[in-house]
Amino acid sequence: MKLECRNISFAYKKNSPILNDISISVPSDKVIGLIGDSGSGKSTLCKILSGYLPKYDGNILIDNKPIDSKNYNPVQLIFQHPEKTMNPKWKMKNILEESWVPSKELRDRFGISDDWLKRWPNELSGGELQRFSILRSLNPKTKFIIADEISTMLDAVTQVQIWEVLLNYAKKNNIGILAVSHDKSLLKVVSDEILYFNELNKK
């Protein structure tokens, strides 16, 4: 299985394109790193790949077919700031299980304690919320993960632990990952191949 964006262009303002003719391919058995400067348009591309920005020029395909927007999107985006993606009026158990119900074993592997399930989002740290955000994205229907600076708010030890669990899960379940970061040292560790955003974005 392969996720592709073909000749993607996008502008928030007319005649001011932030993305221009970008093409990327992510096989389901690989981790593709994408490195670029802050503010270069990486996060915009992530939102397009995962269906958050539906109006753009170009094509997003899985195995040469458009993604069916009416069903569960097999391309899941993990945001840099998880607190912005969670309903503050829901407890963490409801937020997690809105997507799917992961096993206690998998929760434990991500370091999510049972006590956290009873809390509100504002009672957890950014790093703790990110663990929920990552686990929530791993619905069995997910085929590709877009990881947009997902570990910048984690300490070094936790960063290693989280990436190790995510990579092992992805490998076991044949999930492709686009790992987006400005941290080249991280991408060298987690990626099979690294792409340079500024080279892809043909401004």
Secondary structure, DSSP 8 states (H G I E B T S, - for coil): -EEEEEEEEEEEETTEEEEEEEEEEEETT-EEEEE--TTSSHHHHHHHHTTS----EEEEEETTEE--TTS--SEEEE-S-GGGGS-TTS-HHHHHHTT----HHHHHHTT--GGGGGS-GGGS-HHHHHHHHHHHHT-TT--EEEEESTTTTS-HHHHHHHHHHHHHHHHHTT-EEEEEES-HHHHHHH-SEEEEHHHHS--
